[in-house]
Every structure is written in structure tokens, then in C-alpha cells.
Amino acid sequence: MPHVPVSHRFGAAIATCLLFISLFPNPTLADESDIDSLAHSRIAVVGDSITQAGHYVSFLSYQLHTQSPGRSFDIYPLGLSSETVSGLSEKGHAGGKFPRPCLFERFDRLLSKVKPDVLIACYGMNDGIYQPLSDDRFAAFQNGIQKMIDQAKRAGVKKIYLVTPPIYDYEPAGDAFNYDTVLSAYARWEMELKIPGVKVIDLHAAMRAARAERDQPFSKDKVHPNEEGHWLMAQTIASALGARDSAKSVSEVRADPVFASIDSIRNLRWKGWMNHIGYTRDKTYPPRSLGLTEVFAQKHQEMVRILLQ
């Protein structure tokens, strides 16, 4: 079989995802008003370590800003490593040093301080605790998602985007347990939700289709996607919001000065706003002053505006 460059295979994977979406319409498909409602809104993005790493958040922000240069997308990246919505934690997590944090320890403070108009949430990877599917764990995840939606709506969030979990990037041999079957079940349940003001974006199916076209995994540790995986995540979310698919590669995006400023905003805001909100993980980090976070963020936002003119 002739060698096919990785970049070509990745392009084919993206094309496969787009074909999958076009052939099987579902609640992921965008409303015409999605981009309009996101522009000039406060957008909070919550999730676990994949969201805390933040590459897909920066890539998504880049997609939105470059495709709608006359608009402002005010994104607050607020993911926390190890976090769940289920409140569950496996025995011996982090070497027995601390249990997994739960979103609801900080969610009230997040909502009251950030005051988001839009919430993007990606959970599930940690909520199954890397164990086979069980009714109790599944119910804890379902209850957590519903609680998050209810709490966000009470706080005035106008639109909620649920992103189904990324894949557990593992292809077992024989009858070995594959944790991705649990994430697939969680994703299917989310896709069945019909809640006013909530849209579900099926990242899991798109990522699984893309993985089938690749020889190499997106994730070396089975959980945390590499930059190509984060780029696919951003493309999938952006497509569901009504943005066009980008023909750029990750390296081309990274070389763009616009992206450098957008990525700086993400880094500034994650550190500044997480400290301002306060959270508990390995220990409790009490809320602190926001300081000059937004002063510096606004300088980078102005640079994005100038570069896009």
C-alpha cells in the first residue's frame, strides 16, 4: 500500500466528519442565529483537563474571530483538571492525595462573577471513573448535567451548548474492556436531550469518525488529545455554531499573529478568573482579586481587532 502523508489522512478525516454530519442531521446542526447570539456575548467554557489545556478553546475563538472579523466574541476559559459533574471520584485518585473536584463546588461563584450569557460545557471523560458502565455512575452523570443546566438557567444563561465527551483513544484487542463504550453511552444520552435553550454538539461521533481514518491516535495517554485533536474539537464545535470549515493547518493557525493574541487572552483569563472565582482541587484556592487581568485582556483584544481590519 503506498504511503499517504499524515496531513492528507487528517484532511480526509475532516472531510469524513463533514460528510457524516450532512448525511445524518441531528441537534448538532446550527441555527442561523447561533453566530449572531454568540457575538458580543459573554461565553463561559467549562470542562475538565482537556478544557483547562485550552487549545480547542483558543482554536474555536480564532475560528469565530477570523470568520466574523467585525464581531467580538468574549470567551472565558474556565476548565479544571480532573473535574466532573457527577461528583464521583475513584479510590486512589491522584495517588490518594485528593478526590476529583466537582463543578458545583465553584459553579455558583462562576455564574455570579462571570455572568455569562452563553455556556459551553464538555464533561463525561472523568464522570465514568474509567470503569465499566453502571447504572449508578450513569445516573450521577445525568443528574449532574441536568443540575448544571438548571443552575445556569436560573443564573440568566440564555443558551447552553453541551459538547459530548471526546473519545477514549484506545483500540483494545479481544474482549478487553474499552472505556470508550461508556463515553459513547453518555454521548448518546446527551444527544437525546430535548431541552429549550440547550443545543447538543456531538463531538464524540465526529472524533470517532476522524479516528477511524487515522493510523495514529489523537492521544498518547488515551485521554488528552494532541493539538490535531484539539483542532478537530474546535472545528466540530465551530461547524455546529454555523462557522465554515477552515482549510488551515494547525501550524498555519499557530503562525498567525491573530492566534497569538487570542491564545494570550485565554491564558490570562484562565489564570485570572479561576483565581477570582476560587476552586478546590489539590487544596482550596480561595477567591482573589481579578487584578489587571481584564486590562491586559482588552489590550490583546484590541490587537486582534486591529490585525483583522
N, C-alpha and C positions, 0 to 999 in steps of 0.2 A: 504494500500500500504506500503511495507517495506521501512524503511528509507535508503536512499542512501547517503553516505558521500559527502559533497560538493566537496572534491578533486576528487572523482570519476566522479561526474557530470561535473566538469570542464574539466577533461580529455576526457570525451565523447564529450564535446562541441568542443574541439580542433580537435578531430577525425572527427566530422561532418563537420567542416570548410575545412579540407583537402580533404574529400570526395567531398564536393561541388566544390572545385577548380578543382579536377580531372575530374568530370563529365561535367563541364561547362567551357571549355577552353575559355580564353579571354586575352586581352592585359596585364593582371597581370602576366601571366606566364613568367618565367625567360628565358632570353637568356643565352647561355653558357658563354658569355663574361662578364656578369654583375659583378660577384665577381672579375674577373680579372681587370675590368675597375675601380672598387672601390678601389682596393688595391693600396697603395702609391699615392692616390689622396686626394685633399682637398675636404671634403664633408661638405657643409653647410646645416643645417636643420632649416627651418623657419616654423612658425606657431603661434598659439595663446597661451592661458594659458596652454593648455594641453601639448604643446611642451615646454613652459617655465618650467613647472613642471619637465619635462625631464626624467621621469622614463623610458619611452619607448625608448628614445634615448640611455640611458645607457644600457638597456637590448639588444637593437639592436647591439650596439658596442660590448657587451660581446659575443653575438652570433657569430659575424663576427670574432672576435679575437680568440675565443676558437675553432672554426671550421677550421680556417686557421691560425694556430699559427706561421707560417713562414712569414706572411704578416703583413703589417702595415695599419691600417685604421684610417685616420686622420680626426676626426669628430669635427665640430664646431657647438655647440647647440645654436641657436640664436632666439628662440621663444620669443614672447612678449605677456603678458596677455592682453586680450580684443581686440587684433589686428584683422583687416580684410584686404582683398584685394579689397573689394568693395568701401571702403571709406565712408560707411554708418555708422550711429550711431542713436540709438533710443533716443527719448526725455527722459531726466532724467537719462541717463546712469551714473552709479556711484553716484547716488543721486544728479545728476545735477552738479557734480563737474568738469567733463571734458568729452568730446566726445571720442568715441573709436579711438585709434590710427590706422593709415593705414600704411601698409608695405612700401608704396612708399615714405613716409617721410624719411626713412632711407636706402632704398634699394640700391641706387647709392653708398652710403658710404660703405655699407656692401660689395658690389661687388668689389669695388676698393681697400678696405683694406684687406679683407679676400682672395680675388682672388680664389674663389672656382672653381674646375674642375667639381664638381657634386653638384646639388641642390636637396634636398628632401623637399617638401612643403606640408603641411597639413592645408588647410583652408576650410571654409564653416560653421563651427559651429556658428560663430558670424555674418556671412555675411547675413543671412536671418533675422537678428534682432529679432528673436524669434516671428515672425509674420507669418501669412499665406502666402503661395506662391503668389508672384505678379510678373508681367512682368518686372516692373522697377527694383525691387530688384534682380531678377534673371539676368537681363541684366547687372547690376552693378557687380555682381559676375563673370559672364562670361567675361566681359571686363577686370576685374582685373586679372583673371587667364591668359588671353591672353597677357596682358601688362607685367605681371611678366615673362612669358616665353620669350617674345620678348626682354625684357631688359636683362635678364640673358644671352641669346644667344649673344647679342651684346657685352656683357662683357667677352665673351670667355668661358662660361659654356658649357661643352661638352655633358653632359647628365642631364636630368631633370626627377625626379620621382615625379609625382603628386599622393598624397595619398588622397583618397576620405575621407570625414569627418567621424569621429566616430558617433555612434548613439546618438540620444537624448533619454535617457533611461527612457521612460515613456510609460506606458500602460494605455491609457485613457478608461474610461467607457462610454458607449453610444456614443453620437455624439460629444463628447468633442474634441476640436482641438488638434492634435498631431503634434508638431513641427518636428518630425522625418520624416513626409511626405515631408517637404521642403528639408531636408538633403538628402533624398532618390532621389529627383528630381535632386539636384545638383550632386550627385554621378553618376546618370545615364548619365547626360550630359557629365561629365568628362570621363566616360568610353567610350563614343562615339568619343572622340577626336582621330584623327589620324595625329600626328604632328611628323616629323622626329626629332629624338633626345629626344623625350618625351615618357615616359612609365607611364601608369596609374595603380596604385595598389588599388584594390577595398577593402579597409578596411571596408567600410560601410556594404557590403554584408556579409563579414566574421564575423563581430561583431554582426550583426543581427542574423545570424545563430547560433552563440555561445550563444547569449542571450536567444534564444528560448529553449535551453537545460538547462537553469538555473532557479532556483526559486528566487534567489536574484539578484538584479540589479548590474551592474558594477559600477554604480554611485549613490551615495546618493542624490546628488543635480541635477541629470538628465544630467549633462553636463560633469563633470570632473571624468574620470574613476579612480577606485581604482587601486592598484598595479596589481591585476589579469587582469584588463582591459588593463593596460599598457603592461603587459607581452604578452597578446593576440595581441596587436598592433605590438609589436616588432616581434613576431612570424610570423604574416601575412606579414609584410614588408620583413623580412629576407627570408621567403619562396619564395616571388616574386623575390628576388635577387639571388636565387639559393642555399641558405643555407638549411641544413637539419633541420627538426623539432627537437626541444630539448625535451628530456624526463624529464628534471629537473623541479622542482617546484620553485616558487618564493623564498621560504625560502632557498632552496638549493643554488640558484644563489646568494642571498644576503650573504650567509655564506662563499662564495668563496673569498679569498684574491684578486684574479684577478679582480673580480667585484668591490671590494672596491677601487682599484686604478683607474679603468675605470670611476667609479662614481665620484671620486675626480677630474679627468680630466674634466668631464662635468661641475661640479660646478665651478672650476677655470676658465674655458673658457667662460662659460656664463657670469659671472660677469666681467671678464677682457675684453673680446671682445665687449660685449654690451656697456660698458663704453668707450671703444676705438672708437667704431662706433658712439656712441651718439644716442639718441632717444627721442621722445616726447610721454609722456603718461599723468600722472597727472600734470607734468610740463616738461619743456625741460631740458634734461641732455646733455650738450654739450660734444663733443668728448674729451677724455682724453688720457694720455699716457697709453700704454699697460703694462708698468711696467715690473714686473718679472713673468707675467702670464705664458709665454711660457717656462721660465726656470723651474718653478715648474711642469708644464705640462709634460715637457720632462723627468723629474725625475720619475714621475709616469708611463710614457710610457716605460721607461727602466725597471721599476719594473714589468710591465706587460710582457715584453719580457722575463725577467729572470724567472718569475713564469711559463710561458708557455713552457719553454725549457724542 
